[in-house]
Amino acid sequence: MKISKFLRLLLLEALSVAMLCGQSYLNLSFETASGGVPTGWYLYGADYQIAIDTGTAVDGAQSLRISSLTTDTSQFGYAIESLTAGPAIGKTFHLAGYIKTQAVNGSAELWANAFDAQGNDLAFQNLGSAAPLGTTGWQRYDMYMAVPAGAISVNFGVLLGGTGTAWFDNLSIDLNGQPYFPNPTAAQVQWIQASAFPFTSLDPDADFTELMPIEKIIGNAHIVGLGEGTHGTSEFWRVKTRLLSFLVQKMGFTILAMEANMPEAARLNDYVQTGVGNPRELLRG
């Protein structure tokens, strides 16, 4: 299935107001989500279910799934992101990503377009005949678009045309072969400088003075959640150990709950309560 001129105009209309400013964080692997949908992405398609899927992924813990709820092969469901065209003008915009399909009768696509201040569609590109059909495993696809002078915004995304289900993950962007990461705004940098407080030590027994701002953040909360970007990374655990020491010694927290195997956790809990056993051996479990 080829993407029609009508769809190109529909994409332009949907984005002309809401997406002109672009996003400073593009969420290209769909790892940030709220309410089951990816943060920062504009979703469209009344006849499609578009949602985060935690059951399959190439990068991280989840992907984006688009499933048809119709037998009409002329319909489309898509997710859209946007960036300011300035850094891309005169360059080749390269969108890469992984796609997996199930019973697709139509097209599972990567696509991009560029338009000017008057709303004119200056450039458009998609996978075309290279787009996967039927049922396929995860595969990487690449799409290239020259960004012309006069463009103010580059919009890009993923879509499913027709019926079936398609998954998308681990997208990436480069301009003339150079990875593209939007720069933070001055306001964002100012907020971080004003709001962040540095750790100068990860020693759990070090002085807690630098951690005192946490007391104000937590306030009267009875539950504090400590996450991590990856499981088992040393630095995350060292930071959390420092925070746990502060929470227990300075704020009076007495219960630690964590995701772990129950038998091994029970034995470790016995050690905490009684002091009996070898903690190093217990932690091996």
N, C-alpha and C positions, 0 to 999 in steps of 0.2 A: 504493500500500500504506500503510495506517495502522499506526502503532506501537501495539502492543497493550499492555494493562495488564500482561500477563505480562512483556513486555520491560522495562517500567518497574520492575517488582519485581526483575527480574534485574539491571538496572543498579544499583539500590539495594543489593542483596546483594553485588555485586562491589565496591562502593565503601565499604561500611559500616565496614570496618576500615582498608583500605589507604590511602584517600584523604581521611580526615577532616581531616588536618592541612593539606591544600592544598599548593600550590607557590608559592614566591616568584618563580620565573621560569617563565612559562607557555609559552614556546616556541611562540607562536601562528602563526608562519610556517614551522615545522618545519625551521628552518635548523640546529638543533643536533641531532645524531644520533649514535648509537653502534651498531655492528653492523647498520646498515641500518634501524634503527627510531628514531623521534623520542624524544629525551630528555624525561623527565618525564611521558610519556603512558602510560596503561594501555590495553593492546590486548586485544581479545577477539574470538574468532570462529574456531573450529577449521576451518570450511569456507571460510575466506577467507585470502588473502594480503594482509597489511597491512604496507607497507614504504615507505621513502623512495624517491621517483622523482627522479633528477637530470636527466631528459630533458625535463621540462616544469614551468613555474612561472609564477606571476604576480608574486611578490615574491621577490627573492633568487635562489638557485641551485637550489632543489628544492621539491617538494611532497610531500604524503602520498597514496599510492595504495592503494585497497582494491579487490581483485579477487575475484570469487567463484570457488570451486573446486567448486561444486555446482550441480545443476539444481533444487534445492529452493528455491522462491521464498519459503518461510516463514522462512528463516534470516536472521541478521544478523551483520555484522562491524562493529565500531566501535572508536573511539579516544576515551578519556575523560580530561579534566582536571578539576581541582577548585580552588575557592577558598573561603575562610572567608566565611560569609554576612553577618557583621556590617556591613560597609560598604554592603551591597546591600539590607538590610531596609527595606521601605517604598518601595523604588525600582523602576524598570523596568530589568531586566537586558536589554541589547541585545547580541546576538551576531551579527556580520556575517562574511561570508567568501565566498570564490570557490570555485565548483564547476565541474568539467568531467566529462562522462559519455561512456561508450561502451557502447551496447547494454544499457542498464540496464532491466531488467524488474522493477520493484519500487519502490525509493525511495532517492535520495541525499539525505541530511538533515544539517541543523544542528539540534541539540536542546539542551535544558537542563532540569534538574529541581532542586528544593530539598527537603531533608528535615530533620526535627527530631532532637533528641537520642535520642528513642525509636525512630527509624527510620521514622517516618511520612512518607510522600511527600506534601508539602504543595502542590507546584506542578509542573507539567510543560508544556513547550511544544516544538513542532517546526515545520518548514516546512509540513507537511500537504500540501494540494493545490498549493502553490507549488513543491514539490520537483521537480527536473528528472527527466525520464524519457527513455529512448531514448539518442540520441547528441547531445550539445550541446557547444559551445565554452565557454571560461571565461566565467562570468557571476557577478555579485555577488548574494548573497541576504542577507536580513535577517530576524531572528527576535527576538521580544520576549516577556519573561516578567516578570510582577509578582512580586516576592519578598516573601512574607508574614512577619509577626511569628512568632517561634518557630523560624525556620530557623537551622540551624547551619552548613550547607554548601550551596553551589551547585555542582552538577556540570554539565558541558557537554561537547560534543564533536561529532564527525562520525560518520556511519555509512552503510553501504550495506546496504539490505534487498533480498533477492532476488538476481538474477543480473546479471552485467555487470561493469563497472569504473567507479570514480569517483575523481576526484582532488580534493583539497582544499588550499587555500593562503590565506595572507594573512588569517587570522582577526583580528578585533578585538573588544574589549569596551568598552562604556560603560555608566554608570549614570546615568539621567536625562540623557543626552546628554553627560556628562563622561567622557572616556577614563579607563579604570581600569588602573592599574599598581600591583601590590602593593608596599607599602613593605618595605624590607629589615629583617630582624630586628636587634636590638641585637647579637647574636652575629656576624652577618654584617658589620655596620659595624665592630665591634671587630677582626675578622679582617683586614679590608682596611686599617685603620689600622695594625695591627701588621705586616702583610706587605708592603704596597706601599712603593715608594720612588719619589719624584717625579723627573722630568726638569726641570731648570731651564734647560737649553739644548738646542737641536737642531742646534747647530753641530758638524759632524763633527770639527772641530779643537779643540773646547773641552776643558778639563781633564776627565779621566776619573774623578775621585775619586767622583762621585756614582753611577757605574756599577759600582763595585767589587762590590756585592752580586751582580751577574750572574755573576761569577767563581765564587762559591760555588754558585750554582744550577746552572751548567753542569758544574762539577767536572771529571771526566776524560772527559767525552763528546767523541766525535770528530765528531759531526754535530749541528748546531744548525739548527732550522727556524724561519723567520721568516714568519708569515702576514700576512693583511690582511683587513679586513672588506669592502673594495671594491677593485677594480682601478683603478690610476691616481690615487688620491686623494693629494694632495700631502703631507698630514700623515703618512700611513703611510710614505711613502717617505723623508721626512725623519727619522722615528724609526729606520727600518731602516738608513739611511745612517750615523747616529750609532752604532747597535749594531754595524754591520759594521766601522766604524773601530776600535771597541773590540776586537772579536774578532780582527782582524788585528794591530793594533799591540800589544795587551796580552796576548792569549792565544795568539798564534801560528798562527791559522788561515790556510791558504794557498790553499784552493780555494773558489770561489764557483760554485754551480750554480743556475740559474734557468730558469723556463719562458719561452722566447723563440724566435723564428724562427732556425733554424740558420745560414743564410748571414750574416745580420746579426750574430748572436752571434759567429760565427767571426772576422769582421772586427774586432769590438770586442775580442775576445780577443787578436788580433794586436797591437792598439794597447797593451793592457795589458802584453804580453810585450816589445814592441820600442819603444814610444813613437812609432811612425810613424803619422801620420794625424791627423785633426781629431776629437776625441771628441764635440764637439757635433754635427757632421755625422753621425757614426756612430750616435749615440743617436736621431737622427731615424727610423732604421729600426726 
